[in-house]
Amino acid sequence: MSEQYMTSMKKWCDDILKSYEDSFQELNRNQDVTSLESWKNELLYLKQEIEERSDLDPKDVYQRADELFSQFNSYFDHEERQDHERIQNQMRSVPIGGHTLPPLPYAYDALEPYIHQEIMRLHHDKHHQSYVDGLNKAEKEMQKARKTGNYELIKHWEREAAFHGAGHYLHTIFWSVMTPNGGGKPSGMLMKEINQSFGSFEQFKQHFSEAAKNVEAVGWAILVWSPRSHRLEILQAEKHQNLSQWDVIPLLTLDVWEHAYYLQYKNERKKYVDNWWNVVNWKEVERRFHVSQQVKWNPY
């Protein structure tokens, strides 16, 4: 395993061990001490192996950690589990300027001969890291602007956050949607949706490939689920983004195209924006927020 992956997994072990110790009284109400101690020993053994062995399979480590986390959550009753998950998510939220590079879920050479290990090492360790660093810097600069009230460079830092943030999130998805011995076709509900949205898997594959080959400049082809049209779609992204970030769910939107305000406000966009706050439907924003909480990914 890479040193970075080892560091990340050791931190995960420490975090969940602390959560275990903080929640021990709750856990002891639902489980006997012997079962809890057995789980704790397995976690400590995993941590010890990560610290002492460099030949561990990252995929195996991830699977063992995932099983331990699932077992840990099962120790809580339903109501306590919800509270625990909420606390865990709050604890694990990424602080402003605190994004980290996610570890590869496989070795650098695992995708050969299709993608060479040298490409994977450079792509992951250098390029993706640069997006993480750029996003962190942009977030800290915007935090500074909020504290000082100086928004002179806000346009620049919003652009930086969009570019680097979208690059970070897309790459985080990218590593996880590849695997050694992959390929073939999907199954189940995904295949059914692909057939429904694109006519057939072959038509989907050709459309996706052509979108990837023809995206202007540097960019991405992306299969997405559209919650509004209730179907799959294929999108292109240039330079990762156009002042946006991927892997997010919109909660509140403000249209500042001229057609949204010009007949009334002419060129006074500022006045339109200031007045717009008087018509925000926060109940709907809250509803969207609560629904969005059902989607949870590992924070990086």
N, C-alpha and C positions, 0 to 999 in steps of 0.2 A: 504494500500500500504506500501511496505517496505520504510524505511527512505532513502535508496540509490536511489530507484526509484523516490521518491518525489524530491530529490535533483537534479536528472538528468532532470526531467520534468520541474522543476522551472528554471533551467538553459536554457532549450530549449525555454521556454516562454520569458526569458530575451533576448536571442539571436535574436529571430524573431521580438521582439518588437523593438530592436535596428535597425534591418534591415528595419523595417517599417518606423521608424523615419528618417533614413538616406535616404530613397527612397521616402519620402512623396511628394516632388515636382513632381517627375516622375509619381507617382500614381495619383496625383490630376489632371494630364492632361487627364487621361483616365476614372476616376471615380469621382462621386460627393462626397463632403466632408461628407455628411450624411452617405453614404454607408461605407466609410472608417472608420468613427468614430464608427459605429455599429460593424464593424469587430474588431476594437481595443478593444471595450468594452467586446466583447465575449472572446477575448484573456485574458484580465485582469481578467475577472470573472473566467475563467478556472484556472489561476494562483492563485487567491484567494482561490478557492476551494481546490487546491492541498496543499496550505499552512495551511488551517484551518481544513480540514477533513482527517481523517485517514481511513475512511470506503469506499473510492472511489474504483471502479472496475478498475484495471490497463488497461484492455482491452477497457473499455469505454473511459478512459482518452486518450489512444493511438488513438482511432478512432476520437475523437473530435479534437485532435491536428492535425491529418492527414487531416481532413476536413478543418481546419483553414489554414493549409499550402497550400493546393490545391487552396482554394479561394484566398489566398494572391497572388499566382503565376498567377492566372487568371486575376488579375488587370493590369498586364503588357501587352502591345501589343507583337506580336511574336518576333520582334527583341530585344525589351527591355527585354522580358522574358528570352531570351537566355543569354543576358549579365548579367541579375540578377542571373540566375542559376549558371553561371560561377563564379561570385563573391561569391555567397553563398557557392559553393563547395570549393573555395579557403579559405574562412573564416572557413569552417567546417573541413578542412583537419586535420588529426591527427598529431600534432607536434612530432618530434623525442622524444621517451621516454614518450609520453603523451597518451598512450592507456588507455581506461577506461573499466570497467566491464559493459556490457549492462544489463539493467534491464530485469527481466523475464516478458514476456508479459501476465502473469497470476499468480495467487497465488501459493504458495508453495504446497498446498494440492489439486490443481486443477486437477492433473492427477491421483489421487487416484481412485480406488484401484490398478491401474496398476503400478504406481510409487509413493512410499510413500513420504510424505512431508519432512521427516527427510533426505531422500536421496537427494531430490531436494535442500534442504537448504545447505547441506554439499557440494554437487556437484557444485552448482552455486556459493555460497558465499565463499567457501574455495578453492576448486580445480581450478575452472575457474579463480578466483582472482589470484592464484599463477602463472598461465600462463601469465596473464596480467603483473604482477610484473616482472616475468622473462624476458618477451619480452622488457619491458621498460628499464630494467637494461642493457640488451644486446645492445639495440639501442644506449644508452648513452655511453657505453664503446666503441662501434665502431665509434661513433661521436668523442670521445676523441682520438681514434687512427688516424682518418683523420686529426685532428688538430695538433697532435704531430708528425705524421709520423711514429709512433711506432706501427708496425703491428705484433709484436712478438706473441700476443695472438689472432690474428684474427681468426684462425681455431676454437679455443674454443668459441669465441663469435658468430661466424657464426652458429655453432652448437646450441648454446643456443637460438639464434634468430629463427632458423628453428624449433626447438622443441617447444618452448613456443609460437612462432607466429602461427604455424600450430594448436597447441592446442587451442589458443585463437580464431582463425577464425573458426575452425570446431565447437567449442562449441557455438559460436555466431549463426551459422547456425542451430545447433542442437536444441536450445531453440525455434527457430522460426518455425521449421518444426513439432512441436508437439502442440496439442491443446486439451482442454477438449472436450469430445463428438466427438472425431475424428474417424479415421478408415475408413472402407468402401473402395471405389475405386475412382481413379481420373476420370476425364471426359474430353471431348473436345480434344484439340490437344495433350495433354500429354498422354491420353489413346491411341490415335492413334499412337503416337510415340512408346509407350511401346509395343503395339502389333506388330508394324513394326520391332522393334529392338530385341524383345525377343520371339515373336511367340504368346504370350498371357499374360494377367495379372498374371495368375496362375503360368506360367513358370518364369516370372520375379520375383514374390514374393518368389518362392522356391529358385531360384538362389541367390537372395539378402540375404535370410535367411541363406543359406548354406555358403555364403561368410562371413557373420557376425560370424557364429558359428566356422568357421575354420581359421580365421585370426590368424597368429602366434603371440604368446606373447600377448601384449595388443594392441588394435588398433580399426579400424573402417571399416565398409562397407559403400561405398559411390556410389550413383547413380550420374553419370555425363553426361553432354552433350559434345560430342567431336566436336568442330568446324572443325576439319580436316576430320574426317570420316563422319560427318553429321549424327550422330546417337547417341543414348543413350548407355552408357556402365556402367558396375558395376566394381568398383575397391575396393581393400583393401588398407588400410594404416596401417603400423606398427608404434607404438609409435607416432602417429599423422603424421609422416613424415619420409622421408629419406633425410635430408638436403634440405627441400623445405618448402613452405607454401601454404595452400589451399586458395581458393577464390581470386586468383590473375590471371592475364593474361600475359603470356610471351611476351616480346617485343624484346629482344636481347639475343641470346644464343651463347655460346662458348663451343665446344666439346673439352675436354682435356683428353679423353681416348687416350691411346697410339697409337691406329690405326689411329688417326687423324693427327699425326705428326711424329711418330717414324722413318719412312723410310727416312725422310729428316733431322729431328733434333735430332734423336737418343734419348738420355736421357735429352736433353736440353729443357725441357718444358718451362722454363722462356723465352728463345729466341723465341720459337714459339708464346707464348702469346704476347710478345712485338711486334713482327712482324705482328700479326693478326690484330692489329688496323689499318693497312694500307689497309685492304680490307673490312672494315665494310661498309655496304650499309645503310647509315643513312636515305636516302629517304624512304626505306622500313620500317625502325624502326619508322620513323615519321608517316607513313601510319598506321601501327599497333597501334601506340599511339592514333591517332585521332579516329580510330574505337573503341578502348578500352574505350574512354571517354563516349561512349553511355551507358556503364554499370556503374551505380552509386548505391551504398548501403549506408545506414546510417553509419557514421564513429564512431568507438569505439576503 
